[in-house]
Every structure is written in structure tokens, then in C-alpha cells.
């Protein structure tokens, strides 16, 4: 079955520790994204990647880092510099349309999420 | 970034009622999606609709891109429709979400 997987489902971290959240997709999508959701709020973009070995900051990148060494994988590291990391983290992927083309279809598909709690 | 406003923020319906959810956005976009977030947090794709009208069973959506709004219609609501509905808009790879409409359908 094609889809997006995230692990772990729940994660507990002590203050001052870095943690890495996993995101894997087998949809052959070029673009991948990380979002953060706080209770009662919408999603905010942390980082996105259009292609392997390239990624861009979203609106709330401070305290986070990412890598994109493989097309299928886009792990997110929540560093100790992130002041308030307790949140629900969602990964998504989409077909990235060709640059300059008239085709702009870019529907996102989401994984099940990881709930991170800082103790 | 693009501002996205969803209304109403909360909605309580009796089973079988119809409803309209609205999404206004502040700039032109070439991507627009509607999602349903279930109680476990999973985002379920409802429509990819940067313009025009689409229907899927009891749900339909219309986006008027020139006037920067989109509407999601739910007809004959069921208790399983409960949850939060999000609108997301964007250009290419940057997407912006509204704060959602929380729908509670009572039996």
C-alpha cells in the first residue's frame, strides 16, 4: 500500500535533549513537508523539501533541523533550542510540478502524526 | 504570508442538517485543499480545488479564485462528519492553513 508513515506515534523528551522524528513515503513524491500543530490551532509550516539534498525554511524553522538524503525520507530533528516543542507534528508529501510548467497540481497527503511531549 | 480565515469557528448540527463552511484568503493562490481532521489527528483529503466546483457524495466544494474564497458544503450530516475541517491554500510548495471549523453533529 502506498502512503506516508511517521514514527514514533508518541514521543517523550526531557528538556535539553534533541529528538528526531521519522517520516517515510512510498508514493514517489518529490516534495515533502513538516508541519506543527498546537491545540485548537491550524498547521504551521516548519520546513519543506522539493528535491533530494535541498530544503527550505518555512514560517517557524527556528529550533528545528531537517535532512533529505533520500527521496523517500525526510526526518525532522527537534533541538534543545526549540523553546516550546510540545506539539503534534505532521509530515506530508506531494507531487512537485515541473518548474515553469503550466501544470501546477500539488495535492498534499499527510502521515498520521507524532505527538511530542517535553517532560 | 497568506492569511486564511475560516468561518464559523464552531458549528453544532443535528444529524441530517446541511451546512456551509467558508474559507477566505488574502492573496491569489494556485493550490487549495479541504481536509477533515479526525479525533486521532489524521488529516483526510476531501478536495483539491484551486478553482471551480467538485462533488463527492454528500460533500461538495466551490472555489471562486478571483474573489479569494472557497466554500465546503455538507449535506445530510452524520455523526461521523464530526471533527475539524481545515482549508489550506498556497503557491507551489508553501501552504498556509486556517484555524479550522470544529463541527459537532449530534444524533
Interface residues (C-beta under 8 A of the other chain):
Chain A: X31 X33 X35 X37 X40 X41 X42 X43 X44 X45 X48 X50 X56 X58 X59 X88 X90 X94 X96 X97 X104 X105 X106 X107 X108 X109 X110 X112 X113 X115
Chain B: X1 X4 X30 X31 X33 X35 X40 X41 X42 X43 X45 X48 X50 X86 X88 X90 X92 X93 X94 X95 X96 X97 X98 X99 X100
